[in-house]
Amino acid sequence: MAPFFMRDNFIQYLISEKRFSNHTCLAYKNDITQFFEFSGVMDDNDVKEVTSSLVRGWIVELMDEDYDAASVNRKLSTLKTFFKWLMKNGVIDKNPMITVRGPKKSKRLPSFVQEKDLRLEKTATLFANDFEGIRDQLILEVLYQTGIRSSELIGLLHSNVNDNSVKVVGKRNKERIIPITKELAGLINSYEIFRSDIKTNNPHLFVLKSGEKLYPKFVYRKINYYLGEVTELEKKSPHILRHSFATHMLNSGAGLEVLKELLGHSNLSATQVYTHNSFTQITNIYSQSHPRGHKT
């Protein structure tokens, strides 16, 4: 069996059995191809000869090429899944990934926009009162007020939106319901009026002026521009608004379990990273409020 045939069978397994997204499957395919090229794997016999030492050599090369720890660990995760699949299908009888450990990640706190910079009276002045202006404002507000991912916003359907909530389809087709404010519902209704002039049958809520569905680069450019008008943060992406949503919710007293459900995290550890930012806020409030906290 040729190695690329094995790789393609594995990718088909991820699509049909694991229901991974096309984006994830492409990343897996690229990772495996990159490892094959490094290791000189040409056929199934070569795959059987892969050792943990060879994989560690690949890690060293990746680090030398300035891949960060998170990227290297993601690639190793791909290999672990791939070799586990090879074991299950009897292609290999020993898994070289069992003793492989990836580089430690440096703990980096998520960046977020300050609450004062996202107040409606500050952001509302950025948008024109036409289809594109109202749509762009709604994109920013939905991302910030619901904490959904850019891909989830793009995939949001008309039928999943009402005056009280939005139904979001997240990773691995997991659905969650997120409540919305009356103000956000009103902005959606205003957008719908402008959208009706586009005369499109597109089932997605957000569309281009042509009536076509949005795409990731479009959303990134819009958010990057508008955040650049209100903050000096180096990173100005849709995901920064997700971080901002989470941090501001915790600062206002939301519990971790509730936030986990709103963000669509599969486990609490992914949500807990935001407690560091929240604790910083609590520390600042304490030092400003408690009599012993004042600096003299």
C-alpha positions as CSV (number, residue, x, y, z in Angstrom):
1,M,0.0,0.0,0.0
2,A,1.5,3.4,-1.1
3,P,1.8,5.9,1.8
4,F,-0.3,8.5,0.1
5,F,-3.0,5.9,-0.5
6,M,-2.9,5.2,3.2
7,R,-3.0,8.9,4.0
8,D,-6.1,9.4,1.7
9,N,-7.9,6.5,3.3
10,F,-7.2,8.0,6.7
11,I,-8.6,11.3,5.6
12,Q,-11.7,9.6,4.2
13,Y,-12.1,7.9,7.6
14,L,-11.9,11.3,9.4
15,I,-14.6,12.7,7.0
16,S,-17.0,9.8,7.1
17,E,-16.5,8.4,10.6
18,K,-15.3,11.3,12.7
19,R,-17.2,14.0,10.8
20,F,-14.2,16.3,10.9
21,S,-14.5,19.6,8.9
22,N,-12.9,20.1,5.5
23,H,-10.5,22.6,7.1
24,T,-9.4,20.1,9.8
25,C,-9.0,17.3,7.3
26,L,-6.8,19.5,5.0
27,A,-4.6,20.3,8.0
28,Y,-4.3,16.6,8.8
29,K,-3.4,15.8,5.2
30,N,-0.7,18.5,5.0
31,D,0.8,17.4,8.4
32,I,1.1,13.7,7.3
33,T,2.5,14.7,3.9
34,Q,5.1,16.9,5.6
35,F,6.1,14.1,7.9
36,F,6.4,11.6,5.0
37,E,8.6,14.0,3.1
38,F,10.9,14.5,6.2
39,S,11.1,10.8,7.0
40,G,11.4,9.5,3.4
41,V,8.4,7.2,3.8
42,M,7.7,5.7,0.3
43,D,5.6,2.6,1.1
44,D,3.9,0.6,3.9
45,N,7.2,-1.1,4.8
46,D,8.7,2.4,5.4
47,V,5.7,3.2,7.6
48,K,6.4,0.1,9.7
49,E,10.0,1.4,10.2
50,V,9.0,4.7,11.7
51,T,10.4,5.1,15.2
52,S,9.9,7.5,18.1
53,S,13.4,8.8,17.5
54,L,12.5,9.6,13.9
55,V,9.4,11.5,15.1
56,R,11.5,13.4,17.6
57,G,13.9,14.3,14.8
58,W,11.0,15.9,13.0
59,I,10.1,17.8,16.1
60,V,13.6,19.2,16.2
61,E,13.5,20.2,12.6
62,L,10.1,22.0,13.0
63,M,11.4,23.9,16.0
64,D,14.5,24.9,14.0
65,E,12.2,26.2,11.3
66,D,10.6,28.5,13.9
67,Y,7.3,26.6,14.4
68,D,5.9,27.5,17.8
69,A,5.1,24.8,20.4
70,A,1.4,25.0,19.7
71,S,1.9,24.3,16.0
72,V,4.3,21.4,16.6
73,N,1.9,19.8,19.1
74,R,-1.0,20.1,16.7
75,K,1.1,18.2,14.1
76,L,2.0,15.6,16.6
77,S,-1.7,15.2,17.4
78,T,-2.2,14.4,13.8
79,L,0.5,11.8,13.8
80,K,-0.9,10.2,17.0
81,T,-4.3,9.9,15.4
82,F,-2.9,8.6,12.1
83,F,-0.7,5.9,13.7
84,K,-3.5,4.8,16.1
85,W,-5.6,4.3,13.0
86,L,-2.8,2.3,11.3
87,M,-2.6,0.1,14.4
88,K,-6.4,-0.4,14.4
89,N,-6.3,-1.5,10.7
90,G,-3.3,-3.8,11.2
91,V,-0.9,-1.9,9.0
92,I,1.7,-1.6,11.9
93,D,2.1,-3.7,15.0
94,K,3.9,-1.0,17.1
95,N,2.9,2.6,17.6
96,P,5.9,4.9,17.6
97,M,3.9,7.8,19.0
98,I,3.4,6.3,22.5
99,T,6.6,7.6,24.0
100,V,6.7,10.9,22.0
101,R,6.1,14.1,24.0
102,G,5.7,17.5,22.4
103,P,7.4,20.7,23.4
104,K,5.8,22.6,26.3
105,K,3.6,25.5,25.4
106,S,4.4,28.9,26.8
107,K,1.3,30.1,28.6
108,R,0.0,33.1,26.8
109,L,-3.1,34.9,28.1
110,P,-5.8,35.7,25.5
111,S,-5.8,39.3,24.3
112,F,-9.1,41.2,24.6
113,V,-10.5,44.6,23.9
114,Q,-11.4,46.8,26.9
115,E,-15.1,47.1,27.7
116,K,-15.0,50.9,27.3
117,D,-13.7,50.5,23.7
118,L,-16.6,48.3,22.7
119,R,-19.4,50.5,24.2
120,L,-22.2,51.0,21.7
121,E,-21.9,54.8,21.8
122,K,-18.3,54.4,20.6
123,T,-18.7,51.7,18.0
124,A,-22.1,52.8,16.5
125,T,-20.5,55.9,14.9
126,L,-18.3,53.7,12.7
127,F,-21.0,52.4,10.5
128,A,-23.0,53.9,7.7
129,N,-26.8,53.7,7.6
130,D,-27.0,51.4,4.6
131,F,-27.0,47.7,3.9
132,E,-23.3,47.2,4.2
133,G,-23.0,49.5,7.3
134,I,-25.8,47.8,9.2
135,R,-24.5,44.4,8.2
136,D,-20.9,45.2,9.4
137,Q,-22.2,46.6,12.7
138,L,-24.3,43.4,13.2
139,I,-21.3,41.2,12.4
140,L,-19.3,43.0,15.1
141,E,-22.1,43.0,17.6
142,V,-23.0,39.3,17.1
143,L,-19.4,38.3,17.5
144,Y,-19.0,40.4,20.7
145,Q,-22.4,39.8,22.3
146,T,-22.5,36.0,21.7
147,G,-18.8,35.0,21.6
148,I,-19.4,32.7,18.6
149,R,-16.5,31.8,16.2
150,S,-16.1,33.5,12.8
151,S,-17.0,30.2,11.1
152,E,-20.2,29.9,13.2
153,L,-21.2,33.4,12.3
154,I,-20.7,32.7,8.6
155,G,-22.8,29.5,8.9
156,L,-25.6,31.2,10.9
157,L,-29.0,30.5,9.1
158,H,-32.1,32.7,9.0
159,S,-34.1,29.8,10.5
160,N,-31.7,29.7,13.5
161,V,-32.4,33.3,14.6
162,N,-35.4,34.7,16.6
163,D,-36.0,37.7,18.9
164,N,-34.7,35.9,22.0
165,S,-31.8,33.7,20.9
166,V,-29.7,32.2,18.1
167,K,-29.0,28.5,17.5
168,V,-25.3,28.0,16.6
169,V,-23.9,24.9,15.0
170,G,-20.3,24.6,16.3
171,K,-17.5,22.1,16.0
172,R,-18.5,18.6,15.0
173,N,-22.0,19.8,14.4
174,K,-22.7,20.4,18.1
175,E,-25.6,22.8,18.6
176,R,-26.0,25.3,21.3
177,I,-28.6,28.1,22.0
178,I,-27.3,31.5,23.0
179,P,-29.7,34.2,24.3
180,I,-29.6,37.7,22.7
181,T,-30.6,41.1,24.0
182,K,-33.6,43.2,22.7
183,E,-31.1,45.7,21.3
184,L,-29.3,43.0,19.3
185,A,-32.7,41.6,18.1
186,G,-33.6,45.1,17.0
187,L,-30.4,45.5,15.1
188,I,-31.0,42.1,13.4
189,N,-34.5,43.4,12.4
190,S,-33.0,46.6,11.0
191,Y,-30.5,44.6,9.0
192,E,-33.3,42.3,7.6
193,I,-35.1,45.4,6.2
194,F,-31.9,46.4,4.2
195,R,-31.3,42.7,3.3
196,S,-34.7,42.4,1.7
197,D,-33.6,44.8,-1.0
198,I,-30.8,42.4,-2.0
199,K,-33.4,39.9,-3.2
200,T,-31.5,36.7,-2.4
201,N,-32.7,33.2,-1.5
202,N,-29.5,32.5,0.4
203,P,-30.5,30.7,3.6
204,H,-27.6,32.3,5.6
205,L,-28.3,35.4,7.7
206,F,-25.2,37.3,6.6
207,V,-24.6,37.9,2.9
208,L,-22.5,40.0,0.6
209,K,-24.1,42.7,-1.4
210,S,-24.2,40.2,-4.3
211,G,-26.3,37.9,-2.1
212,E,-23.6,35.4,-1.7
213,K,-22.5,33.8,1.6
214,L,-19.7,35.5,3.6
215,Y,-16.2,34.0,3.6
216,P,-13.6,34.0,6.4
217,K,-11.2,36.6,4.9
218,F,-14.0,39.0,4.4
219,V,-15.1,38.8,8.1
220,Y,-11.4,39.1,9.2
221,R,-10.8,42.2,7.1
222,K,-14.0,43.9,8.4
223,I,-13.3,43.2,12.1
224,N,-9.6,44.1,11.7
225,Y,-10.6,47.5,10.3
226,Y,-13.3,48.4,12.8
227,L,-11.3,47.2,15.8
228,G,-8.4,49.3,14.5
229,E,-10.7,52.3,14.9
230,V,-11.3,51.7,18.6
231,T,-8.2,49.9,20.0
232,E,-4.5,49.8,19.7
233,L,-4.2,46.1,20.2
234,E,-1.8,44.4,17.9
235,K,-4.2,41.5,17.2
236,K,-7.5,42.6,15.8
237,S,-9.3,39.5,14.6
238,P,-12.8,38.1,15.0
239,H,-11.4,35.7,17.7
240,I,-10.3,38.7,19.8
241,L,-14.0,39.5,20.1
242,R,-14.6,36.0,21.4
243,H,-11.9,36.5,24.0
244,S,-13.4,39.9,24.9
245,F,-16.9,38.3,25.3
246,A,-15.5,35.6,27.6
247,T,-13.4,38.0,29.7
248,H,-16.1,40.6,30.1
249,M,-18.6,37.9,31.1
250,L,-16.3,36.6,33.8
251,N,-15.5,40.1,35.0
252,S,-19.3,40.7,35.4
253,G,-19.8,37.6,37.5
254,A,-20.7,34.8,35.0
255,G,-19.8,31.3,36.2
256,L,-17.3,29.1,34.3
257,E,-19.9,26.4,33.6
258,V,-22.3,28.9,32.0
259,L,-19.5,30.4,30.0
260,K,-18.3,26.9,28.9
261,E,-21.8,26.3,27.4
262,L,-22.0,29.7,25.7
263,L,-18.6,29.2,24.1
264,G,-19.3,25.7,23.0
265,H,-16.2,24.3,24.8
266,S,-16.1,20.5,25.2
267,N,-14.3,20.7,28.5
268,L,-13.8,23.2,31.3
269,S,-10.1,23.5,31.0
270,A,-10.5,25.4,27.7
271,T,-12.6,27.9,29.5
272,Q,-10.4,28.3,32.5
273,V,-7.8,30.2,30.6
274,Y,-10.0,33.3,30.8
275,T,-9.9,33.3,34.6
276,H,-6.4,34.6,34.5
277,N,-7.6,37.8,32.8
278,S,-10.5,38.0,35.1
279,F,-8.3,37.6,38.2
280,T,-6.2,40.5,37.0
281,Q,-9.3,42.6,36.8
282,I,-10.3,41.5,40.3
283,T,-6.9,42.3,41.6
284,N,-7.1,45.9,40.2
285,I,-10.5,46.4,41.7
286,Y,-9.3,45.2,45.1
287,S,-6.3,47.4,45.1
288,Q,-8.4,50.4,44.2
289,S,-11.2,49.7,46.6
290,H,-9.8,48.2,49.8
291,P,-8.3,50.7,52.3
292,R,-5.2,48.5,52.6
293,G,-4.9,48.2,48.9
294,H,-4.3,51.9,48.3
295,K,-0.7,52.8,47.5
296,T,0.7,55.7,49.5
